[in-house]
Amino acid sequence: MNTPPSSDPDTPRDLVGIGIGPSNLSLAALTHPLTQLDAVFYEQRPTFHWHPGLLIDGARVQVPFLADLVTLADPTSPWTFLNYLRTHDRLYPFYIAERFHIHRAEYDAYGRWVADNLPGLHFRHQVDAVRWNHERHLFEVDYTHLDPDGEAEALGRTYTRNIALGIGTEPHIPDPLRPLVEAPGVPVIHAGDYLDHRTTLLAADHVTVVGSGQSGAEIFLDLLRHRPVGHERLHWIGRTEAFAPMEYSKLGLEHFTPDYTRYFHALSEPTRDHLLTTQWQLHKAIDTDTLAAIHDELYRRTLHGGWPDTTLTPGVHVRTAGRIATTKIELHLEHLQQDTRTRLTTDAVVLATGYRERPLNRLLAGLDPYLRRDKADRPRIDEHFRLVLDPTITATGSALYVQNAERHTHGVGAPDLGLTAWRSATIVNTVTGKDTYPLPTRTAFTTFGLQQPRPHLPTARQPRTLIPLAESR
């Protein structure tokens, strides 16, 4: 168990985590055995939930169960998915099921089990500001304790040597559709809220799904399965040139290894930016089993003659959109290859348009003079996931880490669950200044460059003496 928090709010902590999604929950689980590391984590939500609006019945996580919060850094941890199964007396059913990819709802339940049992996690705590205190050479973190209704109950402040930002992503709403989402009336919802509106969508006369990634495919399939044969009244459109399968070959998956992450980080900024635009099929395409299930369901509906009342069109861009009276929506579509335009009238729209990294500017406004940015005005992030800050801060040994906000510097693996434990262990090793969690020096058969960067031990100075993991158990 972590050292109990000091009753003195002025006593500095070693680490404060902001946000408790999978990334910082992983970090909290890996810091848990380090008895001399004082770590605390804040989250404004009342409890842990992982994309609750997309926990569609039967939907599976696209990475193997070994990509849990800790296993790929410490398979002996008490917070592994296998230990979750053992605790719930479900190891043998899981063994018999022979499923490498677990249900999405099961991953959500596993994460909540970890969050409910780990010490040092404070839900209903909204972090308001982060500043650098010159006199104390520490970060100041201001927060608001929220009551069960989400109203401010008390204000607080803590001081820390290190911060880990794990504030996650937010739904992306294309600009042409933003006014429709924000207005009441005809349902135009983001996929992240799908289950909250599923009954309304199933009752709608005509539904359009926008987005050709995994979420769009799962929602289209769920709607299709629950609408009458011959009266499906479904449109599915997306910008990509095809409803394409995810790149899931073994060597292709090596883009989600520490080796590739180090290679990508060492590239020039223009090269990294160009690469990201070409790698969409590595992480934005559709699982082949989902594509097969959609085709099977469509084929089943032709067995007695006729075709299902569905339209599936890739390569389509929504130019503008508006309401017709108060009951319908009109989408103005453009086909990118044909250079043609048309209009589509529908009764409901689901925007499976993905997520974007939450901007750090508001939370880190007080640190803006210390942040170092790239040519596109994005924060620079070093190989240990630290924001590059002014030497007046880094010289003290303090650091500000980011989790799942570094795709522009670390590549497509940044949001991937398979790299979560490795990234958290890298942060722990850097904070402690030692090889607390020994990490592999090679993780891929592919050598991505003629000169492949290799990992090295962190050099961050840590003012407190921390004990190695082996001595803390």
C-alpha atoms as one frame of an Amber mdcrd trajectory, in Angstrom:
protein
   0.000   0.000   0.000   1.193   3.525  -0.726   2.291   5.682   2.164  -0.857
   7.218   3.697  -1.293  10.825   2.554   0.098  13.325   4.988  -2.414  15.288
   7.017  -0.370  18.391   6.295  -1.443  19.779   2.883   1.893  21.581   2.586
   3.865  18.331   2.614   4.905  17.742  -0.992   3.973  14.538  -2.745   6.183
  12.624  -5.132   3.500  12.264  -7.798   0.044  13.647  -8.510  -2.007  12.060
 -11.281  -4.684  14.137 -12.958  -7.417  11.995 -14.503  -8.187   8.335 -13.802
  -8.731   6.615 -17.109  -6.870   3.438 -18.106  -3.548   5.287 -18.450  -3.346
   6.814 -14.997  -5.100   3.810 -13.461  -2.232   1.740 -14.820   0.253   4.188
 -13.327  -1.539   4.050  -9.973  -1.453   0.244 -10.010   2.292   0.207 -10.719
   3.051   2.762  -7.992   0.947   0.848  -5.468   3.739  -1.494  -4.223   6.263
   1.345  -3.864   5.771   2.064  -0.180   8.088   5.076  -0.096   6.456   6.778
  -3.090   3.703   9.184  -2.057   1.299   9.246  -5.020  -2.280  10.464  -5.293
  -4.675  10.605  -8.253  -7.636  12.930  -8.883 -10.655  12.444 -11.176 -13.722
  14.660 -11.495 -16.070  11.790 -12.419 -17.765   9.850  -9.581 -16.278   6.496
 -10.606 -14.211   4.756 -13.253 -15.971   4.076 -16.567 -14.421   3.223 -19.918
 -16.497   4.517 -22.854 -19.800   3.425 -21.257 -21.841   4.534 -24.271 -20.017
   2.012 -26.471 -20.339  -1.084 -24.294 -22.498  -2.703 -26.955 -23.491  -6.278
 -26.219 -20.866  -8.590 -27.707 -18.366  -5.860 -28.649 -14.782  -6.862 -27.888
 -11.574  -5.025 -27.097  -9.276  -5.018 -30.136  -6.160  -5.947 -28.179  -5.471
  -9.207 -26.294  -6.312  -9.466 -22.596  -2.588  -9.293 -21.795  -2.882  -5.585
 -22.634  -4.412  -4.942 -19.238  -3.234  -2.255 -16.850  -0.056  -3.947 -15.633
   0.792  -7.351 -17.138   3.198  -6.232 -19.874   5.249  -4.403 -17.231   4.682
  -6.654 -14.213   2.800  -9.943 -14.733   3.151 -10.696 -10.991   1.117  -7.632
 -10.000  -2.099  -8.221  -8.006  -3.863  -5.918 -10.491  -3.691  -8.167 -13.567
  -6.802  -9.139 -15.498  -6.142 -12.789 -14.640  -6.154 -11.954 -10.934  -9.419
 -10.085 -11.458 -10.859 -13.308 -12.900  -9.448 -15.369 -10.037 -10.904 -12.957
  -7.477 -14.322 -13.367  -9.095 -13.975 -17.159  -9.430 -14.048 -16.957 -13.226
 -10.652 -18.332 -14.253 -11.931 -21.684 -15.495 -14.834 -20.278 -17.534 -12.358
 -17.877 -19.154  -9.924 -20.736 -19.798 -12.642 -22.860 -21.428 -13.901 -19.912
 -23.502 -10.495 -19.652 -25.241 -10.982 -15.953 -25.954  -7.851 -13.873 -26.414
  -9.931 -10.713 -26.893 -12.321  -9.994 -24.034 -15.649  -8.202 -24.096 -15.449
  -4.441 -23.861 -17.880  -4.495 -20.937 -15.558  -6.937 -19.173 -12.581  -4.602
 -19.550 -14.726  -1.810 -18.116 -15.667  -3.997 -15.128 -12.021  -5.001 -14.619
 -10.903  -1.372 -14.579 -13.629  -0.482 -12.088 -12.513  -3.377  -9.828  -8.979
  -1.967  -9.813 -10.229   1.570  -9.185 -12.507   0.447  -6.342  -9.692  -1.358
  -4.540  -6.599   0.778  -5.128  -5.747   3.323  -2.423  -4.813   6.859  -3.311
  -7.565   7.422  -5.893  -9.853  10.407  -5.327 -12.939  10.591  -7.504 -15.201
  13.658  -7.552 -12.068  15.822  -7.424 -11.867  18.331 -10.247  -8.406  19.761
 -10.878  -8.742  23.450 -11.694  -5.194  24.714 -12.196  -1.530  23.737 -12.168
   1.200  26.264 -11.392   4.901  26.334 -10.585   5.815  27.631  -7.135   9.170
  29.420  -7.431   9.798  29.622  -3.701   9.193  25.949  -2.984  10.406  24.569
  -6.330   7.238  22.466  -6.557   4.088  22.223  -8.644   0.900  23.569  -7.083
  -2.280  21.682  -7.944  -5.610  23.347  -7.109  -8.710  21.166  -7.047 -12.398
  21.257  -6.150 -14.036  18.429  -4.220 -17.458  17.804  -5.782 -20.528  16.543
  -3.961 -22.702  13.693  -5.375 -24.634  16.242  -7.453 -21.445  17.547  -9.055
 -21.518  20.823  -7.122 -18.484  22.327  -5.420 -18.159  21.080  -1.847 -14.644
  22.161  -0.852 -11.473  23.606  -2.336  -8.033  22.114  -1.903  -4.407  22.459
  -2.900  -1.546  20.007  -2.947   2.134  20.340  -3.788   4.062  17.784  -5.783
   7.404  17.135  -7.417   5.872  15.329 -10.388   2.565  15.352 -12.247   1.104
  12.770 -14.618  -1.605  14.110 -16.922  -4.011  11.379 -17.980  -7.055  13.441
 -18.894  -7.874  11.302 -21.906  -9.691  12.219 -25.073 -12.972  13.897 -25.931
 -15.550  13.204 -28.665 -14.748  14.813 -31.998 -17.707  16.563 -33.636 -17.085
  17.754 -37.233 -17.752  21.472 -37.583 -20.646  21.096 -40.090 -22.560  18.972
 -37.557 -21.727  20.828 -34.365 -24.801  23.124 -34.447 -27.081  20.096 -34.826
 -25.525  18.280 -31.873 -25.847  21.309 -29.633 -29.503  21.983 -30.569 -32.459
  20.093 -29.055 -34.907  18.046 -31.086 -33.963  15.536 -33.767 -31.265  13.222
 -32.375 -27.739  13.915 -33.617 -25.437  12.170 -31.158 -21.816  11.133 -30.892
 -21.104   7.409 -30.829 -19.795   7.786 -27.286 -23.411   8.375 -26.162 -24.914
   5.623 -28.310 -26.317   3.353 -25.603 -28.001   6.297 -23.844 -29.997   6.975
 -27.041 -30.267   3.454 -28.468 -34.020   3.088 -27.841 -34.728   6.384 -29.621
 -32.509   5.397 -32.545 -34.162   2.002 -32.946 -37.544   3.735 -33.078 -36.443
   6.307 -35.676 -37.730   5.761 -39.223 -34.340   6.329 -40.870 -30.902   6.420
 -39.233 -27.559   7.511 -40.682 -24.239   6.436 -39.211 -21.308   8.724 -40.094
 -17.845   7.247 -39.663 -16.100   4.220 -41.153 -14.085   3.054 -38.151 -14.720
   0.371 -35.549 -17.347   2.308 -33.588 -19.320   3.103 -36.725 -19.224  -0.553
 -37.770 -20.363  -1.798 -34.359 -23.222   0.692 -34.181 -24.352  -0.035 -37.743
 -24.317  -3.767 -36.966 -26.267  -3.326 -33.734 -28.921  -1.208 -35.443 -29.110
  -3.623 -38.361 -29.656  -6.642 -36.124 -32.575  -4.981 -34.349 -34.531  -3.546
 -37.273 -37.175  -5.417 -39.305 -36.087  -7.364 -42.392 -36.801  -5.308 -45.500
 -37.428  -2.163 -43.466 -33.969  -1.482 -42.117 -33.797   2.113 -43.391 -30.100
   2.543 -42.584 -27.317   4.591 -44.191 -23.651   4.133 -43.348 -21.161   6.619
 -44.769 -17.519   7.466 -44.102 -14.619   9.468 -45.476 -12.203   6.562 -46.019
 -11.949   5.004 -49.474 -13.345   1.705 -48.215 -14.843   0.036 -45.173 -11.371
  -1.297 -44.661 -10.060  -3.977 -42.312  -7.657  -3.137 -39.537  -4.018  -3.969
 -40.281  -3.681  -6.983 -38.022  -0.773  -8.914 -39.468   1.890  -9.938 -36.968
   4.564  -7.657 -38.394   2.019  -4.874 -38.799   1.233  -5.093 -35.099   4.879
  -4.369 -34.349   3.988  -0.694 -34.906   2.505  -0.958 -31.412   5.734  -1.911
 -29.667   8.218   0.166 -27.666  10.733  -0.373 -30.485   8.539   1.443 -32.990
   7.624   4.141 -30.473  11.317   4.929 -29.921  11.948   4.910 -33.677   9.031
   7.273 -34.327  10.059   9.653 -31.551  13.550   9.972 -33.036  12.217  11.072
 -36.459  11.983  14.703 -37.514   8.779  16.579 -36.806   7.731  16.877 -40.510
   8.353  13.149 -41.048   6.294  12.221 -37.998   3.399  14.431 -39.110   3.404
  12.900 -42.587   3.569   9.335 -41.257   0.513   9.819 -39.059  -1.617  10.718
 -42.085  -0.681   7.462 -43.836  -1.203   5.037 -40.945  -4.961   5.240 -40.464
  -5.460   1.555 -41.240  -3.267   0.656 -38.280  -5.721   2.107 -35.782  -8.821
   3.636 -37.416 -10.077   0.757 -39.550 -12.438  -2.118 -38.670 -11.885  -5.501
 -37.082 -12.270  -8.244 -39.708 -14.722 -10.192 -37.513 -16.999  -7.144 -37.336
 -16.876  -6.709 -41.108 -17.707 -10.399 -41.537 -20.616 -10.140 -39.084 -22.050
  -7.163 -41.006 -21.832  -9.016 -44.303 -23.341 -12.158 -42.748 -26.286 -10.165
 -41.395 -26.849  -8.417 -44.724 -26.632 -11.733 -46.573 -29.077 -13.393 -44.185
 -31.628 -10.745 -45.079 -31.490 -11.736 -48.762 -32.363 -15.405 -48.201 -36.035
 -14.958 -49.068 -35.508 -12.591 -51.969 -34.881  -8.885 -52.108 -32.132  -6.771
 -50.642 -32.004  -5.098 -47.228 -32.967  -1.418 -47.229 -29.444  -0.280 -46.425
 -26.899   1.956 -48.131 -23.193   1.618 -47.355 -21.064   4.265 -49.072 -17.387
   4.981 -48.310 -15.471   7.962 -49.672 -18.167  10.424 -48.596 -17.660  13.751
 -46.836 -20.417  15.700 -45.018 -20.051  19.255 -46.333 -22.893  20.929 -44.447
 -26.013  19.906 -42.566 -29.260  21.454 -41.414 -32.714  20.749 -40.074 -35.850
  20.404 -42.162 -38.674  21.818 -40.057 -38.243  20.208 -36.631 -38.413  16.513
 -37.459 -35.688  15.707 -39.991 -32.056  16.362 -40.825 -30.590  17.080 -44.232
 -26.960  16.112 -44.860 -25.161  17.641 -47.825 -22.753  14.970 -49.060 -19.776
  15.032 -51.375 -18.180  11.950 -52.899 -14.454  12.556 -52.892 -13.517  10.319
 -55.837 -16.487  11.072 -58.106 -16.465  14.777 -57.249 -20.248  14.598 -57.015
 -22.698  16.002 -54.494 -26.111  15.003 -53.187 -28.461  15.448 -50.241 -29.609
  12.867 -47.732 -32.674  13.296 -45.539 -32.684  11.285 -42.326 -34.420  11.113
 -38.944 -31.372  10.532 -36.748 -27.597  10.701 -37.047 -24.912   8.849 -35.103
 -21.482  10.461 -35.371 -18.862   7.731 -35.142 -16.260  10.386 -35.823 -13.739
   9.379 -33.205 -11.985  11.167 -30.381  -9.339  13.851 -30.094  -6.782  14.490
 -27.375  -8.124  16.944 -24.836  -6.274  20.252 -25.141  -3.901  20.909 -22.267
  -3.968  24.689 -22.598  -6.730  25.422 -20.080  -5.385  23.179 -17.342  -1.780
  24.231 -17.907  -2.393  27.935 -18.506  -0.346  28.770 -15.429   2.619  26.870
 -16.874   2.428  28.302 -20.370   5.598  30.441 -20.039   7.539  27.288 -19.147
   6.245  25.013 -21.924   8.423  24.400 -24.972   6.475  23.904 -28.197   7.136
  22.572 -31.689   6.587  24.416 -34.981   2.878  23.552 -34.902   2.559  25.013
 -31.387   2.128  21.567 -29.827   3.882  20.661 -26.576   7.251  19.014 -27.047
   7.480  15.670 -25.246  10.664  13.747 -24.587  11.146   9.989 -24.878  10.232
   9.477 -21.207   6.813  11.137 -21.770   7.840  14.362 -20.021   6.729  17.726
 -21.304   9.810  19.727 -22.265   9.858  22.563 -19.747  12.049  25.535 -18.958
  15.329  24.593 -17.218  14.235  26.504 -14.115  11.812  23.615 -13.501  13.751
  20.660 -14.870  16.861  21.615 -12.904  14.941  20.878  -9.686  14.268  17.270
 -10.735  10.536  17.909 -11.135   8.670  16.805 -14.253   5.245  16.855 -15.877
   4.339  13.636 -17.686   1.574  13.054 -20.225  -0.324   9.869 -21.015  -2.249
   9.430 -24.274  -1.531  13.003 -25.342   1.640  12.307 -27.301   0.568  10.877
 -30.647   2.386  13.678 -32.491   5.669  12.701 -30.799   5.290   8.969 -30.069
   3.077   7.718 -32.911  -0.041   5.624 -33.412   0.609   3.556 -30.295  -0.053
   6.474 -27.937  -3.734   5.601 -27.317  -3.238   1.841 -27.696  -3.938  -0.214
 -24.566  -1.062  -2.529 -25.425   1.482   0.195 -24.621  -0.231   1.497 -21.489
   1.678  -0.618 -18.954   5.031   0.012 -20.685   4.464   3.771 -20.731   3.415
   3.774 -17.059   6.483   1.722 -16.124   8.684   4.141 -18.058   7.225   7.002
 -16.034   7.705   5.122 -12.753  11.327   4.383 -13.642  11.959   8.011 -14.487
  10.311   9.313 -11.317  12.245   6.892  -9.122  15.461   7.422 -11.068  16.140
   3.696 -11.261  15.095   0.518 -13.072  12.141  -0.110 -10.766  10.348  -2.072
 -13.474  12.911  -3.730 -15.760  11.729  -3.206 -19.325  12.755  -5.166 -22.429
  15.485  -3.763 -24.639  13.986  -5.287 -27.774  10.300  -5.844 -28.541  10.018
  -6.292 -32.330  11.557  -8.478 -35.012  11.370  -5.500 -37.354  14.275  -3.079
 -37.289  12.521   0.148 -38.211  15.573   2.182 -39.150  19.201   1.785 -40.081
  19.973   3.253 -36.676  17.445   1.976 -34.162  17.227   3.975 -30.915  17.710
   1.845 -27.813  16.287   2.505 -24.352  18.472   3.882 -21.603  17.972   4.455
 -17.925  16.383   7.768 -16.941  18.586  10.462 -15.502  15.928  12.551 -13.775
  17.059  13.666 -10.338  14.688  12.601  -7.557  15.042  14.356  -4.191  13.525
  11.496  -2.193  15.121   8.080  -1.723  12.858   5.376  -3.139  13.282   1.649
  -2.751  13.383  -0.790  -5.685  10.287  -2.843  -6.441  11.938  -6.078  -5.334
  12.490  -4.648  -1.848   8.972  -3.336  -1.494   7.167  -6.644  -1.625
